[in-house]
Amino acid sequence: MEIINLTSAWNDFVGKGFVKNIFTDKQGRKVEAGARLGKNGAEPYAIDADTKQDVCQPPQFIQLANKMEILFNHAGALKPHTPPVGAGRQPDLPTSVTDCTLKCQEANNPLSVLNREFLVEVAVANKRWRAYPNVAPWEARGVAIWLVCVTEQNKVSLPHTTQALNFEDVEDFLEIAKACQGWITFFNSLHAGASANHLHFQSVYLDHKLAVESAPTVKMGEYNFLKDYPASGLVFPKNVSAEELWQAIKKIQNSSYPFNLIALASKIYLFVRNIQNEALPEFPGRVFSGINLAGLFISTDPEELKRVNEQVISTAYAKMTVGGEELGRLLG
């Protein structure tokens, strides 16, 4: 299929002022935050909505010795969040369409995704998908969510299906990932970072390799596994067939294991998650997703930033992922 130019669509949206959100911060200020166009393209901002004064510093990147990166998102630290209920497995997200956090069937609800402008719409192997912008992006150069769309009698709908994959979805995922040059595409299952129980992929702008792409691999049986990397995982070539990838995902999904699928510039990675370590006591208030396991640790907590280092991240990622004999049995 043709190249999907998400960057052009994103910059157009940013230039029109579409990528922003307004909230009351922890200090009671009315804050406007999002992305705006600067000298070098889209850049993050957060201002006092009344005074128009900047209220935070730009994002801070920290490169660790093991090639992991820490992104400290100052703007994200301003916004109140609902933390997980505690360590361990988190409550299941509701499956009912009436409880969908995207309000996917509520056209009269101003918060419904149906009332958002979309970046692009593409037809791939099996379905049509729309990319909608994240209006509170942690990466100012682009974060998008992909949703299946159906057009009947000139009316567009977003069918509600739960956040699980089938073969056709995997086939579509691979096509989208290949076409979105300069962006990476990923899928977080339930209990592995998904925040909505509505089938979706995500794409984000990325202009460099992540740590996992430098990790060695070892072949055991029919699969390649990460070696000497904090998180356990499977590695597939970028041109892997949908059938081969689906066979691994099907075994994992049918065994009720959460997982993260992420297509990077060089390879595709599949992380199987330990559901009992969905949230860790050493990181209260967060559930990690695929992009974190691939090497980008995102933080909005200044206190957390003081204690995070290579060892802390490595220990956490090892706890969150399934490897060794357990993973071997799962795939056997």
C-alpha positions as CSV (number, residue, x, y, z in Angstrom):
1,M,0.0,0.0,0.0
2,E,1.0,3.6,-0.3
3,I,3.0,5.5,2.4
4,I,0.8,7.0,5.1
5,N,2.1,10.5,5.7
6,L,1.0,10.9,9.3
7,T,3.6,13.6,10.0
8,S,2.0,15.9,7.4
9,A,-1.5,15.3,8.7
10,W,-0.3,15.8,12.3
11,N,1.5,19.1,11.6
12,D,-1.6,20.4,9.8
13,F,-3.7,19.6,12.8
14,V,-1.2,21.2,15.1
15,G,-1.1,24.3,13.0
16,K,-4.9,24.6,13.2
17,G,-4.8,24.4,17.0
18,F,-6.5,21.1,17.2
19,V,-4.0,19.3,19.4
20,K,-4.7,20.8,22.8
21,N,-6.6,20.1,25.9
22,I,-7.7,22.3,28.9
23,F,-7.7,21.1,32.5
24,T,-7.4,22.2,36.0
25,D,-4.0,21.4,37.4
26,K,-3.0,20.3,40.9
27,Q,-2.6,23.9,41.9
28,G,-6.1,24.8,40.8
29,R,-4.9,26.7,37.7
30,K,-6.7,26.4,34.3
31,V,-4.0,25.0,32.0
32,E,-4.0,24.7,28.3
33,A,-1.5,22.0,27.0
34,G,-0.8,20.2,23.8
35,A,1.3,20.8,20.7
36,R,2.1,23.9,18.6
37,L,4.2,24.7,15.7
38,G,7.7,26.0,16.4
39,K,10.8,26.7,14.4
40,N,11.6,23.0,14.1
41,G,8.0,21.6,13.7
42,A,5.6,20.5,16.4
43,E,6.6,21.2,19.9
44,P,5.0,20.7,23.3
45,Y,3.6,23.6,25.4
46,A,1.6,24.2,28.6
47,I,0.4,27.6,29.5
48,D,-1.9,29.2,32.1
49,A,-5.1,29.6,30.1
50,D,-5.8,33.0,31.8
51,T,-2.4,34.7,31.8
52,K,-1.0,32.8,28.7
53,Q,2.3,32.3,30.6
54,D,4.3,29.1,30.3
55,V,3.8,26.9,33.3
56,C,6.3,24.1,32.7
57,Q,9.7,23.2,31.1
58,P,10.2,21.3,27.9
59,P,10.4,17.5,28.0
60,Q,13.7,16.2,29.3
61,F,15.5,13.2,27.7
62,I,18.0,11.2,29.8
63,Q,20.1,8.5,28.1
64,L,21.1,5.6,30.3
65,A,24.2,3.5,30.0
66,N,22.2,0.4,28.8
67,K,20.7,2.5,26.0
68,M,17.4,2.9,27.8
69,E,15.9,6.4,27.7
70,I,13.9,8.3,30.2
71,L,11.5,10.9,29.0
72,F,10.4,13.3,31.7
73,N,7.2,14.9,30.6
74,H,6.8,18.1,32.6
75,A,3.4,18.9,31.1
76,G,2.1,15.4,32.0
77,A,3.0,16.1,35.6
78,L,0.6,19.0,35.8
79,K,-2.5,16.9,34.9
80,P,-4.3,15.0,37.7
81,H,-4.4,11.3,37.1
82,T,-6.4,8.4,38.4
83,P,-3.8,5.9,39.7
84,P,-4.1,2.1,39.7
85,V,-5.9,0.7,42.7
86,G,-2.6,-0.8,44.0
87,A,0.1,-3.3,43.0
88,G,-0.7,-6.5,41.1
89,R,-3.5,-7.3,38.7
90,Q,-5.8,-4.3,38.0
91,P,-9.6,-4.5,37.6
92,D,-10.9,-5.6,34.2
93,L,-12.0,-2.8,31.9
94,P,-15.8,-3.1,31.1
95,T,-16.6,-4.8,27.8
96,S,-20.0,-3.2,27.3
97,V,-20.4,-0.6,24.6
98,T,-22.2,1.6,27.0
99,D,-19.0,1.7,29.2
100,C,-16.6,2.4,26.3
101,T,-14.3,5.2,27.4
102,L,-14.2,6.4,23.7
103,K,-18.0,7.0,23.8
104,C,-17.9,5.3,20.4
105,Q,-21.7,5.1,19.9
106,E,-22.6,8.4,21.5
107,A,-22.7,10.9,18.7
108,N,-24.5,13.4,20.8
109,N,-21.8,13.3,23.5
110,P,-19.3,16.1,22.9
111,L,-16.6,13.8,24.4
112,S,-17.3,11.1,21.9
113,V,-14.5,10.1,19.5
114,L,-17.2,10.4,16.8
115,N,-17.0,14.2,17.2
116,R,-13.2,14.4,16.7
117,E,-11.5,15.2,13.4
118,F,-9.4,12.4,12.2
119,L,-5.9,12.5,10.7
120,V,-6.1,10.0,7.9
121,E,-8.4,7.1,6.8
122,V,-6.9,4.1,5.0
123,A,-8.2,0.8,3.6
124,V,-5.9,-2.1,4.3
125,A,-6.2,-5.9,3.8
126,N,-9.5,-6.4,5.7
127,K,-10.9,-3.2,7.1
128,R,-10.9,0.6,7.0
129,W,-9.1,2.4,9.8
130,R,-9.0,6.0,10.9
131,A,-6.2,7.6,12.8
132,Y,-7.3,10.1,15.4
133,P,-4.9,12.5,17.1
134,N,-4.1,12.2,20.8
135,V,-4.9,15.7,22.0
136,A,-2.8,15.3,25.1
137,P,0.3,13.7,23.5
138,W,3.4,12.8,25.4
139,E,5.3,13.1,22.0
140,A,4.5,16.5,20.5
141,R,5.5,15.4,17.0
142,G,2.7,12.9,16.9
143,V,0.6,10.3,18.8
144,A,-2.4,8.7,17.1
145,I,-4.9,6.0,17.8
146,W,-6.2,3.7,15.0
147,L,-9.9,2.7,15.1
148,V,-11.9,0.5,12.6
149,C,-14.5,2.6,10.7
150,V,-17.4,1.5,8.6
151,T,-19.3,3.6,6.1
152,E,-22.9,2.7,5.2
153,Q,-25.3,5.0,3.3
154,N,-22.8,7.9,3.7
155,K,-22.8,7.5,7.5
156,V,-19.6,6.6,9.4
157,S,-19.6,4.4,12.5
158,L,-16.9,3.0,14.7
159,P,-17.9,-0.6,15.6
160,H,-17.3,-1.5,19.2
161,T,-15.2,-4.6,19.6
162,T,-13.1,-5.5,22.5
163,Q,-9.3,-5.0,22.7
164,A,-8.3,-8.4,21.4
165,L,-6.7,-9.5,18.1
166,N,-7.7,-12.0,15.4
167,F,-5.8,-12.9,12.2
168,E,-7.3,-10.1,10.1
169,D,-6.4,-7.5,12.7
170,V,-2.8,-8.8,12.7
171,E,-2.7,-8.6,8.9
172,D,-4.0,-5.0,9.1
173,F,-1.6,-4.1,11.9
174,L,1.4,-5.2,9.7
175,E,0.2,-3.2,6.7
176,I,-0.3,0.0,8.8
177,A,3.0,-0.4,10.6
178,K,4.8,-0.8,7.3
179,A,3.1,2.2,5.7
180,C,3.7,4.7,8.5
181,Q,7.2,5.7,7.8
182,G,8.9,7.7,10.6
183,W,6.3,6.4,13.1
184,I,6.1,3.2,15.1
185,T,2.9,1.2,15.6
186,F,1.9,-0.9,18.6
187,F,-0.9,-2.8,20.3
188,N,-1.3,-3.0,24.1
189,S,-3.7,-5.7,25.2
190,L,-6.0,-5.5,28.2
191,H,-3.9,-5.7,31.4
192,A,-0.8,-4.6,29.4
193,G,-1.3,-0.9,29.1
194,A,-4.6,-0.6,27.2
195,S,-6.7,2.2,28.6
196,A,-9.8,1.5,26.5
197,N,-11.5,-1.8,25.9
198,H,-12.2,-0.9,22.2
199,L,-10.1,-2.4,19.5
200,H,-7.3,0.0,18.7
201,F,-3.7,0.3,17.6
202,Q,-1.5,3.3,18.4
203,S,1.2,5.1,16.3
204,V,3.8,7.6,17.5
205,Y,6.5,9.6,15.8
206,L,10.0,8.2,16.5
207,D,13.2,9.4,14.9
208,H,15.7,7.0,16.4
209,K,16.2,3.4,17.5
210,L,15.0,2.2,20.9
211,A,17.2,0.1,23.2
212,V,15.5,-3.2,22.4
213,E,16.7,-2.9,18.8
214,S,20.3,-3.2,19.9
215,A,19.6,-6.3,22.1
216,P,21.0,-9.7,20.9
217,T,18.7,-12.6,20.2
218,V,18.9,-16.3,20.6
219,K,16.9,-18.9,18.5
220,M,15.2,-21.7,20.4
221,G,13.0,-23.9,18.3
222,E,11.0,-21.9,15.8
223,Y,11.3,-18.6,17.7
224,N,13.8,-15.9,18.3
225,F,14.0,-14.6,21.9
226,L,15.6,-11.5,23.4
227,K,18.9,-12.1,25.1
228,D,20.6,-10.0,27.8
229,Y,17.7,-7.5,27.8
230,P,15.7,-6.4,30.8
231,A,12.4,-7.6,29.4
232,S,11.7,-11.0,28.0
233,G,10.2,-11.1,24.6
234,L,10.0,-12.6,21.1
235,V,11.6,-11.0,18.0
236,F,10.3,-11.2,14.5
237,P,11.7,-9.8,11.2
238,K,9.9,-6.7,9.9
239,N,8.6,-8.7,6.9
240,V,7.2,-11.5,9.0
241,S,4.0,-13.0,7.6
242,A,0.7,-12.3,9.3
243,E,0.2,-16.0,9.7
244,E,3.5,-16.6,11.5
245,L,2.9,-13.7,13.8
246,W,-0.7,-14.7,14.4
247,Q,0.3,-18.2,15.5
248,A,2.4,-16.9,18.3
249,I,-0.2,-14.3,19.3
250,K,-3.0,-16.9,19.2
251,K,-1.2,-19.1,21.7
252,I,-0.6,-16.2,24.1
253,Q,-4.1,-14.8,23.8
254,N,-5.9,-18.1,24.1
255,S,-3.9,-18.8,27.3
256,S,-5.3,-15.5,28.7
257,Y,-1.8,-13.8,28.9
258,P,-1.7,-10.1,28.3
259,F,0.8,-8.9,25.7
260,N,2.4,-6.0,23.9
261,L,3.0,-6.0,20.2
262,I,5.3,-3.3,18.8
263,A,6.6,-2.7,15.3
264,L,9.8,-0.8,15.2
265,A,12.0,0.3,12.3
266,S,14.0,-2.8,12.2
267,K,12.0,-5.6,13.8
268,I,8.7,-6.6,15.5
269,Y,8.6,-7.4,19.2
270,L,6.1,-9.3,21.2
271,F,6.2,-9.1,25.0
272,V,4.2,-11.5,27.1
273,R,3.1,-10.0,30.4
274,N,2.8,-11.4,33.9
275,I,-0.7,-10.3,34.9
276,Q,0.1,-10.6,38.6
277,N,2.7,-7.8,38.1
278,E,0.6,-5.6,36.0
279,A,1.3,-2.7,38.4
280,L,4.4,-2.9,40.7
281,P,4.8,-1.6,44.2
282,E,8.0,0.2,43.3
283,F,6.0,2.2,40.6
284,P,2.7,3.1,42.3
285,G,0.3,4.9,40.0
286,R,1.3,3.5,36.6
287,V,0.9,0.5,34.3
288,F,3.6,0.1,31.7
289,S,3.0,-0.5,28.0
290,G,4.9,-1.8,25.0
291,I,6.8,1.3,24.2
292,N,8.2,1.4,27.7
293,L,9.4,-2.2,27.5
294,A,11.0,-1.4,24.1
295,G,13.3,1.1,25.9
296,L,11.5,4.4,26.5
297,F,10.7,5.0,30.2
298,I,8.2,7.9,30.5
299,S,7.8,9.7,33.8
300,T,5.7,12.6,35.0
301,D,6.8,12.4,38.6
302,P,9.9,14.4,39.7
303,E,10.4,12.3,42.8
304,E,10.3,9.1,40.7
305,L,12.9,10.6,38.4
306,K,15.4,10.9,41.3
307,R,15.4,7.1,42.0
308,V,15.1,5.6,38.6
309,N,18.3,4.1,37.1
310,E,19.3,1.2,34.9
311,Q,19.0,-1.4,37.7
312,V,15.6,-0.2,38.9
313,I,14.2,-0.3,35.3
314,S,15.8,-3.7,34.6
315,T,14.4,-5.3,37.7
316,A,10.9,-3.9,37.0
317,Y,10.8,-5.0,33.3
318,A,12.0,-8.5,34.3
319,K,9.1,-8.8,36.8
320,M,6.5,-7.6,34.3
321,T,7.4,-10.0,31.4
322,V,7.2,-13.7,31.0
323,G,10.2,-15.6,29.8
324,G,12.2,-18.8,30.3
325,E,10.4,-22.1,30.7
326,E,7.0,-20.5,31.2
327,L,7.2,-18.7,27.9
328,G,8.6,-21.9,26.2
329,R,5.6,-23.9,27.5
330,L,3.2,-21.3,26.4
331,L,4.5,-21.4,22.8
332,G,5.1,-25.1,22.7
